Amino acid sequence: MIEVFQDNDDVYRFRVKSPSGSILLNSIEFPKKEKLQNTVSAINRSKGNHLLFERHTNHNGKFLFKLRLKDGIIIGQSLPYNSEPGMENGIKNLKNIMAAL
């Protein structure tokens, strides 16, 4: 499920949640609602294809991933995971959700 909202600084964001309500991805900030809507539409049209996942480890040793569109623009980031398998499961769940859109 993609949830669109306005943040407190008059910027727009979206997040992708699992069926259980866990946040899988938080978007970057979008200064204009139209740009956010265009990005969400591009995600919906892609059905999960052409999405690139970058895997990272933060300075605390936690695992996270960033999501890029096929043009290379980063559009979001996961919350930190305690393990690499947990992160991979988060990516798998996100791909499944995107494919079902």
Stockholm file with secondary structure:
# STOCKHOLM 1.0

chainA/1-101         MIEVFQDNDDVYRFRVKSPSGSILLNSIEFPKKEKLQNTVSAINRSKGNHLLFERHTNHNGKFLFKLRLKDGIIIGQSLPYNSEPGMENGIKNLKNIMAAL
#=GR chainA/1-101 SS CEEEEECTTSCEEEEEECTTSCEEEEECCBSSHHHHHHHHHHHHHHTTTTCEEEEEECTTSCEEEEEECTTSCEEEECCCBSSHHHHHHHHHHHHHHHHHC
#=GC SS_cons         CEEEEECTTSCEEEEEECTTSCEEEEECCBSSHHHHHHHHHHHHHHTTTTCEEEEEECTTSCEEEEEECTTSCEEEECCCBSSHHHHHHHHHHHHHHHHHC
//
